């Protein structure tokens, strides 16, 4: 069974856009499977605008967030594994959710893992 994080990312993204706000994700820039342009990370993290107006071909599935976006005027394909997402929030007011998903594998997580607060 897939983890809950991809479902929460989709739900928050929809909720944020339904309220005419801009969804951003904070991502661990050194995550396995991450595809981002060089030079945009800061302190091992990158913030990405994932709004429908800032992206093309956005897809949020149970494994990743993928889309095309422009960086310095050049279109780039971005792939963010869901396990690399640290938070999703509305840029305008900071409303959103933090994820404590470090060490959680999207393949087979520990079934006995307790919730972390």
Backbone as XML, in Angstrom:
<?xml version="1.0"?>
<chain id="A" units="angstrom">
  <residue number="1" name="UNK">
    <atom name="N" x="0.846" y="-1.180" z="0.000"/>
    <atom name="CA" x="0.000" y="0.000" z="0.000"/>
    <atom name="C" x="0.893" y="1.244" z="0.000"/>
  </residue>
  <residue number="2" name="UNK">
    <atom name="N" x="0.610" y="2.212" z="-0.889"/>
    <atom name="CA" x="1.425" y="3.429" z="-0.924"/>
    <atom name="C" x="1.235" y="4.251" z="0.345"/>
  </residue>
  <residue number="3" name="UNK">
    <atom name="N" x="2.244" y="5.036" z="0.662"/>
    <atom name="CA" x="2.163" y="5.913" z="1.820"/>
    <atom name="C" x="1.156" y="7.034" z="1.598"/>
  </residue>
  <residue number="4" name="UNK">
    <atom name="N" x="0.849" y="7.753" z="2.646"/>
    <atom name="CA" x="-0.166" y="8.799" z="2.616"/>
    <atom name="C" x="0.375" y="10.121" z="2.062"/>
  </residue>
  <residue number="5" name="UNK">
    <atom name="N" x="1.679" y="10.319" z="2.073"/>
    <atom name="CA" x="2.248" y="11.608" z="1.681"/>
    <atom name="C" x="1.849" y="12.046" z="0.265"/>
  </residue>
  <residue number="6" name="UNK">
    <atom name="N" x="1.907" y="11.195" z="-0.754"/>
    <atom name="CA" x="1.486" y="11.661" z="-2.086"/>
    <atom name="C" x="0.033" y="12.128" z="-2.119"/>
  </residue>
  <residue number="7" name="UNK">
    <atom name="N" x="-0.821" y="11.475" z="-1.356"/>
    <atom name="CA" x="-2.228" y="11.864" z="-1.301"/>
    <atom name="C" x="-2.388" y="13.232" z="-0.628"/>
  </residue>
  <residue number="8" name="UNK">
    <atom name="N" x="-1.613" y="13.455" z="0.421"/>
    <atom name="CA" x="-1.653" y="14.747" z="1.107"/>
    <atom name="C" x="-1.102" y="15.865" z="0.220"/>
  </residue>
  <residue number="9" name="UNK">
    <atom name="N" x="-0.052" y="15.572" z="-0.522"/>
    <atom name="CA" x="0.503" y="16.569" z="-1.447"/>
    <atom name="C" x="-0.552" y="16.969" z="-2.469"/>
  </residue>
  <residue number="10" name="UNK">
    <atom name="N" x="-1.216" y="15.984" z="-3.070"/>
    <atom name="CA" x="-2.267" y="16.281" z="-4.057"/>
    <atom name="C" x="-3.405" y="17.084" z="-3.427"/>
  </residue>
  <residue number="11" name="UNK">
    <atom name="N" x="-3.836" y="16.655" z="-2.241"/>
    <atom name="CA" x="-4.953" y="17.330" z="-1.577"/>
    <atom name="C" x="-4.604" y="18.773" z="-1.229"/>
  </residue>
  <residue number="12" name="UNK">
    <atom name="N" x="-3.429" y="18.986" z="-0.655"/>
    <atom name="CA" x="-3.022" y="20.347" z="-0.304"/>
    <atom name="C" x="-2.831" y="21.211" z="-1.542"/>
  </residue>
  <residue number="13" name="UNK">
    <atom name="N" x="-2.272" y="20.648" z="-2.585"/>
    <atom name="CA" x="-2.085" y="21.403" z="-3.826"/>
    <atom name="C" x="-3.444" y="21.855" z="-4.362"/>
  </residue>
  <residue number="14" name="UNK">
    <atom name="N" x="-4.406" y="20.950" z="-4.394"/>
    <atom name="CA" x="-5.748" y="21.299" z="-4.865"/>
    <atom name="C" x="-6.397" y="22.350" z="-3.967"/>
  </residue>
  <residue number="15" name="UNK">
    <atom name="N" x="-6.291" y="22.156" z="-2.661"/>
    <atom name="CA" x="-6.890" y="23.079" z="-1.700"/>
    <atom name="C" x="-6.290" y="24.482" z="-1.839"/>
  </residue>
  <residue number="16" name="UNK">
    <atom name="N" x="-4.969" y="24.538" z="-1.965"/>
    <atom name="CA" x="-4.288" y="25.823" z="-2.101"/>
    <atom name="C" x="-4.737" y="26.530" z="-3.381"/>
  </residue>
  <residue number="17" name="UNK">
    <atom name="N" x="-4.753" y="25.807" z="-4.499"/>
    <atom name="CA" x="-5.157" y="26.428" z="-5.765"/>
    <atom name="C" x="-6.646" y="26.774" z="-5.788"/>
  </residue>
  <residue number="18" name="UNK">
    <atom name="N" x="-7.476" y="25.950" z="-5.137"/>
    <atom name="CA" x="-8.911" y="26.260" z="-5.057"/>
    <atom name="C" x="-9.157" y="27.580" z="-4.327"/>
  </residue>
  <residue number="19" name="UNK">
    <atom name="N" x="-8.236" y="27.959" z="-3.462"/>
    <atom name="CA" x="-8.343" y="29.212" z="-2.719"/>
    <atom name="C" x="-7.547" y="30.347" z="-3.369"/>
  </residue>
  <residue number="20" name="UNK">
    <atom name="N" x="-7.224" y="30.157" z="-4.653"/>
    <atom name="CA" x="-6.519" y="31.174" z="-5.454"/>
    <atom name="C" x="-5.177" y="31.579" z="-4.851"/>
  </residue>
  <residue number="21" name="UNK">
    <atom name="N" x="-4.487" y="30.591" z="-4.275"/>
    <atom name="CA" x="-3.153" y="30.810" z="-3.732"/>
    <atom name="C" x="-2.158" y="29.982" z="-4.539"/>
  </residue>
  <residue number="22" name="UNK">
    <atom name="N" x="-0.881" y="30.103" z="-4.207"/>
    <atom name="CA" x="0.189" y="29.482" z="-4.992"/>
    <atom name="C" x="0.867" y="28.376" z="-4.191"/>
  </residue>
  <residue number="23" name="UNK">
    <atom name="N" x="0.763" y="27.110" z="-4.653"/>
    <atom name="CA" x="1.402" y="26.016" z="-3.924"/>
    <atom name="C" x="2.910" y="25.950" z="-4.189"/>
  </residue>
  <residue number="24" name="UNK">
    <atom name="N" x="3.666" y="25.900" z="-3.111"/>
    <atom name="CA" x="5.114" y="25.733" z="-3.170"/>
    <atom name="C" x="5.469" y="24.468" z="-2.406"/>
  </residue>
  <residue number="25" name="UNK">
    <atom name="N" x="6.541" y="23.803" z="-2.830"/>
    <atom name="CA" x="7.073" y="22.666" z="-2.078"/>
    <atom name="C" x="8.517" y="22.955" z="-1.697"/>
  </residue>
  <residue number="26" name="UNK">
    <atom name="N" x="8.870" y="22.557" z="-0.483"/>
    <atom name="CA" x="10.245" y="22.601" z="-0.007"/>
    <atom name="C" x="10.778" y="21.185" z="-0.142"/>
  </residue>
  <residue number="27" name="UNK">
    <atom name="N" x="11.914" y="21.038" z="-0.831"/>
    <atom name="CA" x="12.416" y="19.724" z="-1.222"/>
    <atom name="C" x="13.860" y="19.544" z="-0.771"/>
  </residue>
  <residue number="28" name="UNK">
    <atom name="N" x="14.202" y="18.327" z="-0.322"/>
    <atom name="CA" x="15.599" y="17.973" z="-0.038"/>
    <atom name="C" x="16.329" y="17.850" z="-1.376"/>
  </residue>
  <residue number="29" name="UNK">
    <atom name="N" x="17.303" y="18.703" z="-1.617"/>
    <atom name="CA" x="17.957" y="18.788" z="-2.926"/>
    <atom name="C" x="18.915" y="17.631" z="-3.212"/>
  </residue>
  <residue number="30" name="UNK">
    <atom name="N" x="19.242" y="16.836" z="-2.229"/>
    <atom name="CA" x="20.183" y="15.722" z="-2.444"/>
    <atom name="C" x="19.467" y="14.372" z="-2.480"/>
  </residue>
  <residue number="31" name="UNK">
    <atom name="N" x="18.165" y="14.371" z="-2.726"/>
    <atom name="CA" x="17.375" y="13.140" z="-2.697"/>
    <atom name="C" x="17.588" y="12.292" z="-3.940"/>
  </residue>
  <residue number="32" name="UNK">
    <atom name="N" x="17.548" y="10.988" z="-3.750"/>
    <atom name="CA" x="17.670" y="10.046" z="-4.852"/>
    <atom name="C" x="16.476" y="10.198" z="-5.791"/>
  </residue>
  <residue number="33" name="UNK">
    <atom name="N" x="16.740" y="10.245" z="-7.090"/>
    <atom name="CA" x="15.687" y="10.340" z="-8.089"/>
    <atom name="C" x="15.236" y="11.758" z="-8.400"/>
  </residue>
  <residue number="34" name="UNK">
    <atom name="N" x="15.813" y="12.745" z="-7.720"/>
    <atom name="CA" x="15.447" y="14.140" z="-7.933"/>
    <atom name="C" x="16.107" y="14.662" z="-9.203"/>
  </residue>
  <residue number="35" name="UNK">
    <atom name="N" x="15.340" y="15.353" z="-10.015"/>
    <atom name="CA" x="15.874" y="15.959" z="-11.232"/>
    <atom name="C" x="15.498" y="17.439" z="-11.232"/>
  </residue>
  <residue number="36" name="UNK">
    <atom name="N" x="16.478" y="18.284" z="-10.897"/>
    <atom name="CA" x="16.291" y="19.735" z="-10.857"/>
    <atom name="C" x="17.484" y="20.388" z="-11.552"/>
  </residue>
  <residue number="37" name="UNK">
    <atom name="N" x="17.334" y="21.621" z="-12.011"/>
    <atom name="CA" x="18.477" y="22.297" z="-12.641"/>
    <atom name="C" x="19.560" y="22.615" z="-11.613"/>
  </residue>
  <residue number="38" name="UNK">
    <atom name="N" x="20.787" y="22.596" z="-12.056"/>
    <atom name="CA" x="21.918" y="22.904" z="-11.180"/>
    <atom name="C" x="21.896" y="24.368" z="-10.752"/>
  </residue>
  <residue number="39" name="UNK">
    <atom name="N" x="22.382" y="24.595" z="-9.533"/>
    <atom name="CA" x="22.593" y="25.944" z="-9.056"/>
    <atom name="C" x="21.411" y="26.614" z="-8.376"/>
  </residue>
  <residue number="40" name="UNK">
    <atom name="N" x="20.320" y="25.918" z="-8.181"/>
    <atom name="CA" x="19.151" y="26.539" z="-7.563"/>
    <atom name="C" x="18.923" y="26.100" z="-6.125"/>
  </residue>
  <residue number="41" name="UNK">
    <atom name="N" x="19.672" y="25.108" z="-5.655"/>
    <atom name="CA" x="19.478" y="24.675" z="-4.272"/>
    <atom name="C" x="20.231" y="25.597" z="-3.322"/>
  </residue>
  <residue number="42" name="UNK">
    <atom name="N" x="19.755" y="25.647" z="-2.085"/>
    <atom name="CA" x="20.353" y="26.480" z="-1.058"/>
    <atom name="C" x="20.338" y="25.690" z="0.246"/>
  </residue>
  <residue number="43" name="UNK">
    <atom name="N" x="21.507" y="25.465" z="0.819"/>
    <atom name="CA" x="21.630" y="24.686" z="2.063"/>
    <atom name="C" x="21.004" y="23.305" z="1.944"/>
  </residue>
  <residue number="44" name="UNK">
    <atom name="N" x="21.165" y="22.681" z="0.786"/>
    <atom name="CA" x="20.662" y="21.322" z="0.586"/>
    <atom name="C" x="19.165" y="21.235" z="0.345"/>
  </residue>
  <residue number="45" name="UNK">
    <atom name="N" x="18.528" y="22.377" z="0.081"/>
    <atom name="CA" x="17.087" y="22.410" z="-0.152"/>
    <atom name="C" x="16.790" y="23.270" z="-1.375"/>
  </residue>
  <residue number="46" name="UNK">
    <atom name="N" x="15.610" y="23.042" z="-1.941"/>
    <atom name="CA" x="15.131" y="23.876" z="-3.038"/>
    <atom name="C" x="13.644" y="24.102" z="-2.836"/>
  </residue>
  <residue number="47" name="UNK">
    <atom name="N" x="13.180" y="25.294" z="-3.155"/>
    <atom name="CA" x="11.762" y="25.628" z="-3.104"/>
    <atom name="C" x="11.269" y="25.724" z="-4.539"/>
  </residue>
  <residue number="48" name="UNK">
    <atom name="N" x="10.160" y="25.033" z="-4.822"/>
    <atom name="CA" x="9.605" y="25.016" z="-6.171"/>
    <atom name="C" x="8.149" y="25.461" z="-6.161"/>
  </residue>
  <residue number="49" name="UNK">
    <atom name="N" x="7.810" y="26.318" z="-7.092"/>
    <atom name="CA" x="6.430" y="26.725" z="-7.324"/>
    <atom name="C" x="5.806" y="25.639" z="-8.192"/>
  </residue>
  <residue number="50" name="UNK">
    <atom name="N" x="4.794" y="24.943" z="-7.682"/>
    <atom name="CA" x="4.173" y="23.861" z="-8.458"/>
    <atom name="C" x="2.769" y="24.233" z="-8.926"/>
  </residue>
  <residue number="51" name="UNK">
    <atom name="N" x="2.466" y="25.518" z="-8.983"/>
    <atom name="CA" x="1.139" y="25.946" z="-9.423"/>
    <atom name="C" x="0.919" y="25.597" z="-10.889"/>
  </residue>
  <residue number="52" name="UNK">
    <atom name="N" x="-0.347" y="25.447" z="-11.256"/>
    <atom name="CA" x="-0.697" y="25.142" z="-12.644"/>
    <atom name="C" x="-0.239" y="26.256" z="-13.580"/>
  </residue>
  <residue number="53" name="UNK">
    <atom name="N" x="-0.233" y="27.506" z="-13.087"/>
    <atom name="CA" x="0.174" y="28.624" z="-13.943"/>
    <atom name="C" x="1.688" y="28.721" z="-14.133"/>
  </residue>
  <residue number="54" name="UNK">
    <atom name="N" x="2.462" y="28.095" z="-13.244"/>
    <atom name="CA" x="3.929" y="28.161" z="-13.341"/>
    <atom name="C" x="4.532" y="26.906" z="-13.952"/>
  </residue>
  <residue number="55" name="UNK">
    <atom name="N" x="3.711" y="25.894" z="-14.184"/>
    <atom name="CA" x="4.215" y="24.614" z="-14.683"/>
    <atom name="C" x="3.443" y="24.182" z="-15.919"/>
  </residue>
  <residue number="56" name="UNK">
    <atom name="N" x="4.011" y="23.228" z="-16.624"/>
    <atom name="CA" x="3.320" y="22.577" z="-17.740"/>
    <atom name="C" x="3.388" y="21.075" z="-17.492"/>
  </residue>
  <residue number="57" name="UNK">
    <atom name="N" x="2.342" y="20.382" z="-17.892"/>
    <atom name="CA" x="2.303" y="18.911" z="-17.785"/>
    <atom name="C" x="2.536" y="18.426" z="-16.357"/>
  </residue>
  <residue number="58" name="UNK">
    <atom name="N" x="2.017" y="19.145" z="-15.366"/>
    <atom name="CA" x="2.206" y="18.731" z="-13.969"/>
    <atom name="C" x="1.455" y="17.441" z="-13.700"/>
  </residue>
  <residue number="59" name="UNK">
    <atom name="N" x="2.147" y="16.511" z="-13.039"/>
    <atom name="CA" x="1.561" y="15.236" z="-12.641"/>
    <atom name="C" x="2.043" y="14.925" z="-11.228"/>
  </residue>
  <residue number="60" name="UNK">
    <atom name="N" x="1.094" y="14.685" z="-10.337"/>
    <atom name="CA" x="1.433" y="14.272" z="-8.975"/>
    <atom name="C" x="0.863" y="12.872" z="-8.804"/>
  </residue>
  <residue number="61" name="UNK">
    <atom name="N" x="1.754" y="11.874" z="-8.824"/>
    <atom name="CA" x="1.302" y="10.491" z="-8.650"/>
    <atom name="C" x="1.839" y="9.959" z="-7.326"/>
  </residue>
  <residue number="62" name="UNK">
    <atom name="N" x="1.736" y="8.675" z="-7.094"/>
    <atom name="CA" x="2.149" y="8.100" z="-5.810"/>
    <atom name="C" x="3.658" y="8.017" z="-5.637"/>
  </residue>
  <residue number="63" name="UNK">
    <atom name="N" x="4.427" y="8.276" z="-6.671"/>
    <atom name="CA" x="5.876" y="8.224" z="-6.576"/>
    <atom name="C" x="6.533" y="9.597" z="-6.617"/>
  </residue>
  <residue number="64" name="UNK">
    <atom name="N" x="5.980" y="10.506" z="-7.427"/>
    <atom name="CA" x="6.687" y="11.766" z="-7.639"/>
    <atom name="C" x="5.765" y="12.885" z="-8.102"/>
  </residue>
  <residue number="65" name="UNK">
    <atom name="N" x="6.345" y="14.078" z="-8.079"/>
    <atom name="CA" x="5.745" y="15.256" z="-8.707"/>
    <atom name="C" x="6.618" y="15.531" z="-9.928"/>
  </residue>
  <residue number="66" name="UNK">
    <atom name="N" x="6.014" y="15.610" z="-11.091"/>
    <atom name="CA" x="6.797" y="15.923" z="-12.289"/>
    <atom name="C" x="6.096" y="17.029" z="-13.065"/>
  </residue>
  <residue number="67" name="UNK">
    <atom name="N" x="6.892" y="17.862" z="-13.705"/>
    <atom name="CA" x="6.366" y="18.977" z="-14.482"/>
    <atom name="C" x="7.493" y="19.598" z="-15.287"/>
  </residue>
  <residue number="68" name="UNK">
    <atom name="N" x="7.117" y="20.490" z="-16.178"/>
    <atom name="CA" x="8.082" y="21.317" z="-16.902"/>
    <atom name="C" x="7.938" y="22.735" z="-16.376"/>
  </residue>
  <residue number="69" name="UNK">
    <atom name="N" x="9.079" y="23.399" z="-16.210"/>
    <atom name="CA" x="9.088" y="24.794" z="-15.753"/>
    <atom name="C" x="10.282" y="25.502" z="-16.362"/>
  </residue>
  <residue number="70" name="UNK">
    <atom name="N" x="10.228" y="26.817" z="-16.360"/>
    <atom name="CA" x="11.311" y="27.607" z="-16.930"/>
    <atom name="C" x="12.240" y="28.093" z="-15.824"/>
  </residue>
  <residue number="71" name="UNK">
    <atom name="N" x="13.523" y="27.897" z="-16.055"/>
    <atom name="CA" x="14.582" y="28.375" z="-15.170"/>
    <atom name="C" x="15.548" y="29.167" z="-16.041"/>
  </residue>
  <residue number="72" name="UNK">
    <atom name="N" x="15.725" y="30.446" z="-15.716"/>
    <atom name="CA" x="16.533" y="31.353" z="-16.535"/>
    <atom name="C" x="16.105" y="31.300" z="-17.995"/>
  </residue>
  <residue number="73" name="UNK">
    <atom name="N" x="14.784" y="31.232" z="-18.209"/>
    <atom name="CA" x="14.243" y="31.270" z="-19.558"/>
    <atom name="C" x="14.294" y="29.965" z="-20.322"/>
  </residue>
  <residue number="74" name="UNK">
    <atom name="N" x="14.832" y="28.917" z="-19.725"/>
    <atom name="CA" x="14.962" y="27.633" z="-20.411"/>
    <atom name="C" x="14.011" y="26.612" z="-19.785"/>
  </residue>
  <residue number="75" name="UNK">
    <atom name="N" x="13.205" y="25.958" z="-20.621"/>
    <atom name="CA" x="12.275" y="24.941" z="-20.136"/>
    <atom name="C" x="13.038" y="23.706" z="-19.662"/>
  </residue>
  <residue number="76" name="UNK">
    <atom name="N" x="12.676" y="23.220" z="-18.466"/>
    <atom name="CA" x="13.364" y="22.064" z="-17.885"/>
    <atom name="C" x="12.332" y="21.087" z="-17.335"/>
  </residue>
  <residue number="77" name="UNK">
    <atom name="N" x="12.629" y="19.804" z="-17.443"/>
    <atom name="CA" x="11.785" y="18.757" z="-16.858"/>
    <atom name="C" x="12.218" y="18.568" z="-15.411"/>
  </residue>
  <residue number="78" name="UNK">
    <atom name="N" x="11.279" y="18.662" z="-14.495"/>
    <atom name="CA" x="11.544" y="18.530" z="-13.065"/>
    <atom name="C" x="10.880" y="17.263" z="-12.559"/>
  </residue>
  <residue number="79" name="UNK">
    <atom name="N" x="11.601" y="16.490" z="-11.764"/>
    <atom name="CA" x="11.053" y="15.299" z="-11.118"/>
    <atom name="C" x="11.426" y="15.357" z="-9.647"/>
  </residue>
  <residue number="80" name="UNK">
    <atom name="N" x="10.412" y="15.295" z="-8.788"/>
    <atom name="CA" x="10.616" y="15.347" z="-7.348"/>
    <atom name="C" x="9.968" y="14.115" z="-6.729"/>
  </residue>
  <residue number="81" name="UNK">
    <atom name="N" x="10.760" y="13.163" z="-6.228"/>
    <atom name="CA" x="10.156" y="12.029" z="-5.527"/>
    <atom name="C" x="9.350" y="12.538" z="-4.329"/>
  </residue>
  <residue number="82" name="UNK">
    <atom name="N" x="8.189" y="11.962" z="-4.096"/>
    <atom name="CA" x="7.350" y="12.411" z="-2.976"/>
    <atom name="C" x="8.088" y="12.310" z="-1.652"/>
  </residue>
  <residue number="83" name="UNK">
    <atom name="N" x="8.968" y="11.334" z="-1.510"/>
    <atom name="CA" x="9.693" y="11.192" z="-0.244"/>
    <atom name="C" x="10.715" y="12.315" z="-0.035"/>
  </residue>
  <residue number="84" name="UNK">
    <atom name="N" x="11.002" y="13.108" z="-1.074"/>
    <atom name="CA" x="11.928" y="14.238" z="-0.948"/>
    <atom name="C" x="11.224" y="15.522" z="-0.515"/>
  </residue>
  <residue number="85" name="UNK">
    <atom name="N" x="9.881" y="15.526" z="-0.553"/>
    <atom name="CA" x="9.121" y="16.724" z="-0.193"/>
    <atom name="C" x="9.102" y="16.882" z="1.321"/>
  </residue>
  <residue number="86" name="UNK">
    <atom name="N" x="9.606" y="18.010" z="1.782"/>
    <atom name="CA" x="9.627" y="18.304" z="3.213"/>
    <atom name="C" x="8.363" y="19.034" z="3.651"/>
  </residue>
  <residue number="87" name="UNK">
    <atom name="N" x="7.790" y="19.839" z="2.750"/>
    <atom name="CA" x="6.541" y="20.536" z="3.061"/>
    <atom name="C" x="5.883" y="21.030" z="1.783"/>
  </residue>
  <residue number="88" name="UNK">
    <atom name="N" x="4.589" y="21.266" z="1.881"/>
    <atom name="CA" x="3.824" y="21.953" z="0.836"/>
    <atom name="C" x="3.067" y="23.063" z="1.537"/>
  </residue>
  <residue number="89" name="UNK">
    <atom name="N" x="3.057" y="24.246" z="0.921"/>
    <atom name="CA" x="2.425" y="25.388" z="1.577"/>
    <atom name="C" x="2.002" y="26.431" z="0.550"/>
  </residue>
  <residue number="90" name="UNK">
    <atom name="N" x="1.084" y="27.295" z="0.967"/>
    <atom name="CA" x="0.677" y="28.434" z="0.141"/>
    <atom name="C" x="1.700" y="29.540" z="0.326"/>
  </residue>
  <residue number="91" name="UNK">
    <atom name="N" x="2.257" y="30.009" z="-0.758"/>
    <atom name="CA" x="3.289" y="31.047" z="-0.685"/>
    <atom name="C" x="2.779" y="32.324" z="-0.020"/>
  </residue>
  <residue number="92" name="UNK">
    <atom name="N" x="1.525" y="32.652" z="-0.242"/>
    <atom name="CA" x="0.988" y="33.918" z="0.233"/>
    <atom name="C" x="0.797" y="33.977" z="1.751"/>
  </residue>
  <residue number="93" name="UNK">
    <atom name="N" x="0.481" y="32.846" z="2.386"/>
    <atom name="CA" x="0.189" y="32.882" z="3.824"/>
    <atom name="C" x="0.869" y="31.787" z="4.652"/>
  </residue>
  <residue number="94" name="UNK">
    <atom name="N" x="1.609" y="30.892" z="4.001"/>
    <atom name="CA" x="2.334" y="29.843" z="4.719"/>
    <atom name="C" x="1.492" y="28.666" z="5.171"/>
  </residue>
  <residue number="95" name="UNK">
    <atom name="N" x="0.182" y="28.673" z="4.889"/>
    <atom name="CA" x="-0.679" y="27.549" z="5.268"/>
    <atom name="C" x="-0.257" y="26.313" z="4.497"/>
  </residue>
  <residue number="96" name="UNK">
    <atom name="N" x="-0.120" y="25.190" z="5.196"/>
    <atom name="CA" x="0.264" y="23.963" z="4.534"/>
    <atom name="C" x="0.589" y="22.871" z="5.521"/>
  </residue>
  <residue number="97" name="UNK">
    <atom name="N" x="1.500" y="21.987" z="5.130"/>
    <atom name="CA" x="1.840" y="20.835" z="5.956"/>
    <atom name="C" x="3.317" y="20.506" z="5.839"/>
  </residue>
  <residue number="98" name="UNK">
    <atom name="N" x="3.905" y="20.159" z="6.984"/>
    <atom name="CA" x="5.273" y="19.649" z="7.041"/>
    <atom name="C" x="5.226" y="18.132" z="7.045"/>
  </residue>
  <residue number="99" name="UNK">
    <atom name="N" x="6.199" y="17.508" z="6.403"/>
    <atom name="CA" x="6.290" y="16.044" z="6.385"/>
    <atom name="C" x="7.585" y="15.615" z="7.043"/>
  </residue>
  <residue number="100" name="UNK">
    <atom name="N" x="7.498" y="14.616" z="7.906"/>
    <atom name="CA" x="8.692" y="14.000" z="8.487"/>
    <atom name="C" x="8.855" y="12.651" z="7.806"/>
  </residue>
  <residue number="101" name="UNK">
    <atom name="N" x="9.374" y="12.692" z="6.582"/>
    <atom name="CA" x="9.469" y="11.462" z="5.805"/>
    <atom name="C" x="10.901" y="11.052" z="5.519"/>
  </residue>
  <residue number="102" name="UNK">
    <atom name="N" x="11.852" y="11.590" z="6.273"/>
    <atom name="CA" x="13.235" y="11.165" z="6.069"/>
    <atom name="C" x="13.365" y="9.707" z="6.488"/>
  </residue>
  <residue number="103" name="UNK">
    <atom name="N" x="14.013" y="8.952" z="5.642"/>
    <atom name="CA" x="14.223" y="7.542" z="5.944"/>
    <atom name="C" x="13.049" y="6.654" z="5.582"/>
  </residue>
  <residue number="104" name="UNK">
    <atom name="N" x="11.947" y="7.248" z="5.091"/>
    <atom name="CA" x="10.805" y="6.441" z="4.675"/>
    <atom name="C" x="10.991" y="6.108" z="3.212"/>
  </residue>
  <residue number="105" name="UNK">
    <atom name="N" x="10.950" y="4.841" z="2.899"/>
    <atom name="CA" x="11.082" y="4.404" z="1.518"/>
    <atom name="C" x="9.697" y="4.290" z="0.902"/>
  </residue>
  <residue number="106" name="UNK">
    <atom name="N" x="9.569" y="4.683" z="-0.363"/>
    <atom name="CA" x="8.278" y="4.568" z="-1.025"/>
    <atom name="C" x="8.000" y="3.121" z="-1.434"/>
  </residue>
  <residue number="107" name="UNK">
    <atom name="N" x="9.014" y="2.245" z="-1.338"/>
    <atom name="CA" x="8.819" y="0.850" z="-1.709"/>
    <atom name="C" x="8.069" y="0.104" z="-0.613"/>
  </residue>
  <residue number="108" name="UNK">
    <atom name="N" x="8.759" y="-0.199" z="0.462"/>
    <atom name="CA" x="8.166" y="-0.976" z="1.547"/>
    <atom name="C" x="8.588" y="-0.361" z="2.868"/>
  </residue>
  <residue number="109" name="UNK">
    <atom name="N" x="7.741" y="0.489" z="3.399"/>
    <atom name="CA" x="8.033" y="1.111" z="4.682"/>
    <atom name="C" x="7.851" y="0.119" z="5.817"/>
  </residue>
  <residue number="110" name="UNK">
    <atom name="N" x="8.394" y="0.427" z="6.970"/>
    <atom name="CA" x="8.231" y="-0.397" z="8.158"/>
    <atom name="C" x="6.780" y="-0.319" z="8.607"/>
  </residue>
  <residue number="111" name="UNK">
    <atom name="N" x="6.075" y="-1.449" z="8.583"/>
    <atom name="CA" x="4.673" y="-1.470" z="8.951"/>
    <atom name="C" x="4.445" y="-1.104" z="10.399"/>
  </residue>
  <residue number="112" name="UNK">
    <atom name="N" x="5.454" y="-1.204" z="11.233"/>
    <atom name="CA" x="5.329" y="-0.896" z="12.645"/>
    <atom name="C" x="5.762" y="0.513" z="12.993"/>
  </residue>
  <residue number="113" name="UNK">
    <atom name="N" x="6.081" y="1.298" z="11.975"/>
    <atom name="CA" x="6.571" y="2.646" z="12.227"/>
    <atom name="C" x="5.469" y="3.488" z="12.875"/>
  </residue>
  <residue number="114" name="UNK">
    <atom name="N" x="5.821" y="4.150" z="13.959"/>
    <atom name="CA" x="4.882" y="5.001" z="14.673"/>
    <atom name="C" x="4.776" y="6.355" z="13.993"/>
  </residue>
  <residue number="115" name="UNK">
    <atom name="N" x="3.653" y="7.024" z="14.189"/>
    <atom name="CA" x="3.518" y="8.389" z="13.699"/>
    <atom name="C" x="4.447" y="9.301" z="14.459"/>
  </residue>
  <residue number="116" name="UNK">
    <atom name="N" x="5.005" y="10.262" z="13.777"/>
    <atom name="CA" x="5.905" y="11.225" z="14.399"/>
    <atom name="C" x="5.250" y="12.580" z="14.410"/>
  </residue>
  <residue number="117" name="UNK">
    <atom name="N" x="5.393" y="13.302" z="15.494"/>
    <atom name="CA" x="4.800" y="14.644" z="15.594"/>
    <atom name="C" x="5.886" y="15.659" z="15.717"/>
  </residue>
</chain>
